[in-house]
Amino acid sequence: MTKIAFLSDIHANLEALTAALAKCDELKCDEVICLGDTVGYGASPAECVKILRERDIPCVLGNHDEYVTTIMNPDIDQLRPEIRKSIEWTQAQLSLDDLKWLGSLPMQIQVVDDLICLHASFTRHRWSYCLDEITFKNNFAQQPCQLAFCGHSHSPLIGIDLPGQEFPFVDFIRSYSVPSDKKVMINVGSVGQPRDHDPRACIVTYILETRRLELHRVPYDIETAQNKIYMARLPDRFGLRLAAGR
């Protein structure tokens, strides 16, 4: 059996990433795939990039990855001042080689036939969310494959297209046998900054042969991650939200 662990939205949270990867090793996963936003918000961008690179973990490009590696990006001017501060601080922490690595990440990874990974969704706006019935519906109208995995919303959700119905089925991930006769999008939540009111790191495993999907929540040292944010003089809110999972 081939067990793949999907993780996303690490957001420079070294403590959460370390705990999540230890869980992947404990679960004897055959492969780990990162669905973007390695950096942003948190205080350990260089350390997180180093781990992903050393472990040769396939990664897709996330919006925060793009922000820190794109000069004169007009989208950045539209962001909140606290996020712009995080981007500028993160840029100063990364080596030129790390910035080049982040900037070269692909938008999508095809894992096997009819299974694609990406950060956000397949809609025309590259950073649209899969967050609720409407956004999953918009995604399915453009999704070219039967099964896909994404992140970006920081909430672990499964969406199943229901032909003939106005809206798809959307639910929090529990344990599922993923259907093969309908389009499915799986949002794997966030390792480093969950926003579903559960502060633990979130990873999802999927077994290719049985199509079995499992959600895993992993405790980690939140206080240390918070203190690093405060010591770096990043916005306090980035640290406070970690303990609340929002």
N, C-alpha and C positions, 0 to 999 in steps of 0.2 A: 504494500500500500504506500502511496505517495502523499505525505502530509505536508501541506504548505502553511506557513504562518504568515498572515498579513498584518502589518502594522502601519500606522500613519500618524502624521501630525505630532512628531516628537517634540518639536518646538524648543530645541536646545535644552531639554530637560535630561541631564545626564543620569540622574538618579532613577528616573522612570525608565529610560532606555535600558540601563543596566539590568534592572529588575525584569523588564519585559523579555530581554534576550535570554536571561537565565531561565525564565519560564519556557521559552521556546526550546532551549536545550533540554530541560527536564521532560518536556513533552516529546522529545526525540523527533523534532520536525526535520524533514528532509531538505527544506528550503525556507528561507525567510525573504519576504519581499516588502519593501517600504513604498508606501503610496504618497510620498511627498510631504513637504513642509518639515524638513529636518531642522530648520532654523527658524528664528523669530520668537519673540516674547521672552524666552528663557536666557539663562546666563552662561550656558556651556556649549555654544555653537561649534567651536573648534574641536572639542572633545567628542561631540556626537558625530561630526563628520568623520573624524579619525576612526571611530569604531566601525562605522558603516563601510568605510573604505578598506580597513584592515580585514574585515570579515567578508569583503567582496559581496555585499548584499545588494542585489538589484534594486534600483530606486527610480521613481518617476519624479518629474519636476512638479513642485507645488508652487502656489502663488507667492509665498514668502521666500522660497528659494529664488524665484524669479526676481522679486523686488531687490534682494541684496546683490544680485549679479547683473543688474541692468542699469546702465548709466542713462540719466535723463529720461526715465520712464514716466510718461505723463500720468499714468494710473497712480503713481505714488503721491502726487500732489493732491489727490482726492481723498487720501487716507487721513485718519485722525492723527493729530500731532503726536500722541503717545506711541502710535505704531511707527510713524516716521522716525521717531527717536530710537526705537528698537532697531529699525533697519540700519540707521547710520551707525549705531553702536556695534551691531553685528558685523557690518562691513569692516570695521576697524579691528575686529578680533580674528578674522580669517586671513590666511595666507593667500597670495595670488593663486597658488596651485589649487587650494581648496575652492576658491571662488570660481576658477575655471572648471573644476569638477562639477560643482553645483550647476553652473550655467550650461553644461553640456548634457545634463540629464534629459532623457526623452520624455515626451508628453504621455506616451503609452508604452506598455509592455504587453506583448502577446505571450501568455504563458504556455498555452496549448491551443489547438484549434478551437475556436469559438469561446475563448476565455481571455479577456483583455483587462488589464489594470490601468487605472489613471487616477489623477488626484481628485478631480471635481465631477464633471458629467460630460455627456456627449452633446449637449446643446451648443448652440452657436457661440454663446458667450463662454470663453474658455474657463472662467472660474465660477460658473453657476453651481448651485448646491443641489444635492439630493437629500432633502430634508423633510418633506411631507408629501401628501398625495399629489399636489399640483406639480411640485418640482420633479418628482419621480415620473409623473405622466409626461412632462416635457422631455425628460431624458429618454424615455422609452420610444418616443416618436423619432429619435435620432440614433438610438443604440444599434450598432451594426451586428452585434454578436448575441448569442443566447445568454451568456453569463459574463458579468463584469463585477469588478471590485473597485471601490473608491474610498476616499476619506473626506476631508475638507469641512464637514459639518461638525465634527467632534462628537457625534452621537452614533452609536452602533445600531444600524437599521437595516432591514431587508425589505426590498420592494419587489413585488411580483406583478408583471403585466397580466391583466385579465381581459382578453379580447372580448369585445361586446359590452364591456362595463365602462362607465364613465371614468372611473378612477382605478388605479392599481391598488392591490393589497399592500399596506405598509405596516410594519410592526417592529418593535425592538427585537434584536437578535436573542434567541434563546438557543435551543438545539433544533436544527432543521435538517431534513433530507431535502436538498435543493431540487426542485422539479427540473426536468430536462425538456419539457414540452412548452414552456413559456419563457419569455424574457425575464431575467432576474438581475437586479442590481443590489449588491451588498456593500453597505457603508460600514467600514470596520472601526469607526470611532477614533479615539485619540490615545496615544501613549502618554504624551507629556502635558496635555491640557484638556482632560475630559470636560464636556459641558452637558452631561446628562444627570448631574447631581450625584454622581458616584466618582469620588476623587481618585480611585485606583486606576492605574494604567490599564489600558484596554488593548487586547489583541484578539484576533480571530484565526481559527485554524479550519482548513478545508481539506478533505481527503478526496483526491481526484477520482479514484475508482468507485467509491461508495457515495460520493456527493454529500458527505456528511459535514455539516457546518456547526462549529462550536464557538461560543464566546468565552473568553477567559479574562477575569479581572485580577490584577496583580498589585498587592500593596507595595509601597516604596517609601523612601525617606523624604516625605514632603517638606519637613522643616528645613532640611539641608538645602533642598532646591529653592525654597523661599528665601532663605538667608543669602544665598548667592545672588539672587535677583536684587535684594535690598543693598547688598555690598557693592554691586555694580552700578547702583543708582539708576536702575531702570524703574519705570513706574511701579509704585507699590501695588497697584491693582493686579499686575501680572503675577505677583506672588500670592496675594490674598485669595485670588480665585482658585488657586490650586487646591486649597483645603476644602473648598465648597463644591468643587466639581462643576463649575459654571463659567 
